[in-house]
Amino acid sequence: MGEAMRGSRLGATSYESDRGVELAPRVKSTYDCPHGHSFDVPFSVEADIPYTWECRVCGARAILRDGEEPESVAGRHQRTPWDMLLERRSMDDLEALLDERLTLLRDGGGAGVMLHEARKLAEERGRRRPAAKVPPQRKSA
């Protein structure tokens, strides 16, 4: 059996015929492109027909002929970090916290001082570190 199938592109084509197969009922929908192109797209009778379709010729957005434009659904508002912060704290709490942190930074304490000291220490360590030596290049013969 293996030799009878040799060279038949097994798997690339189907050997089943369409005889006796009843296809699902279809309806053709016509779309009009803003560039003047018109084309038909077959859909199942049960399918929801989309209002727009990509033009087969130029790729523009084609509109269904004799179709009603669907109502635009308002998109869901994406929450920002500020929105999430306002869910947890009131504006009065945020202003009090800001004043507290600014006072702490002005008085020389808090994260600002620690950051300044860490940078200063890193600079000092960087100066003490010897420069990297570059190995001499070999001369080609």
N, C-alpha and C positions, 0 to 999 in steps of 0.2 A: 504494500500500500504506500510506503514511503516514496518509492520510485515513481508511482503514478502521479503523485502530487508535486514532484520536483519541478521547479520553475513556474509554479502556478501562483506565486505571490501569496502564499497562504497567510491569512490574517490581514492582508491589505485590502482584499475585496470580499464581499459577501456572496455566497452562492445561493442564497435564498431568493426566490422570486416574489414579486408583489401580487401575484395572481391570487384572487380570493381574499385579499386583505381589504377591509373596509376602512377608509381613512375617516378621521374625525371631521365633522362638518366645519367648514371654514367660511370666513367673510374677508373680503379684500377692503382695506382701508387706504384711501388716497391721501398722500401728504404733499404739500406744496412748499418748496424752498423759496427763501427770499430772493434768490438769484435766478428764479424762473424755472427751476427744475421741478418736475412732477413725477411721482413714482407710487406704486402700489405695494403694500405689505400685507401678506396673508396672516390672519389671526384665527384662532379657534373661536367658535361662536360663544363659548363660555368665558373667554378671556376678557379682562378689562383692557380696553384699547387706550394706549397712552396718547396724550395730547400732542407731544412732540416726539420727533424721531430724527436721527442723524441722516442727512442727505447722502445718498449713495454716490453722488457725483462729486460734490465739493466738500462735504463734511459739515456744512452749516446746519443750523437747527431748523428743521422743517416742521410745519404746523399742520395738524389734521384738518383736511377739508371738511367743511360742514360740521365741525366739532365745537363743543362748548369749552371754553377755557375753565379749568378747574379753579376753585377758590384757593388762594394762597394760604397755606397754613402758617401761622406765626411760629417762628423758630423758638426753640427753648433757649432761654437766657443762660449764658454760660457764667458760672460763678467765678469771680476773681478772688484772689487772696484777700483783697480789701473787703469784699462782701462777706467772706467767711469770718474775718476779724470782727466786723460789725455785728455778726450774729452772736459772738461770744462776749463782746464788751460794748458798753455805751460810749458815746463821744466824751462824756464827762470823765469816765474812767481812763480813756485814752489820753486826754489832756493832762490829767493828774499824773499818769505814768510818764508822759513826755517831760513834764516839768521836773519830776523826780530824777529822771535820767540825766537831763541837762544840768541840773544842780550838781549831781554826782561827778559829771565830767568836768565841770567848771572848777570844782573844789580839788581836782587832781586825783580823784579816785576812779574806780570802775575799770571797765574794759579798755578805755582809751589809754590809760597809763600802762596797763599790761601790754597792750599792742605796741606802744612806743618803746618800752623796755625790750620786748622781744626783737624788734627791728634793730635796735641799737646793738644788742648782743650778737645778732646775726652778722651785722656789718663788722664788728670787732673780730669775729671768728673768720670772716672772709679775708680780712687783711693779714691775719697770721698764717693763713694757709699758703704754702709755697706754690709758685706758679707751676703749672704742668710742663714737664719737659717734653719737647718734641724730638723723637728719635731722628738721628741724621739720615738723610736719604742716601741710598746706595747708588753709586755711579754705574751705569750700564757699560759693559765692555764693548 
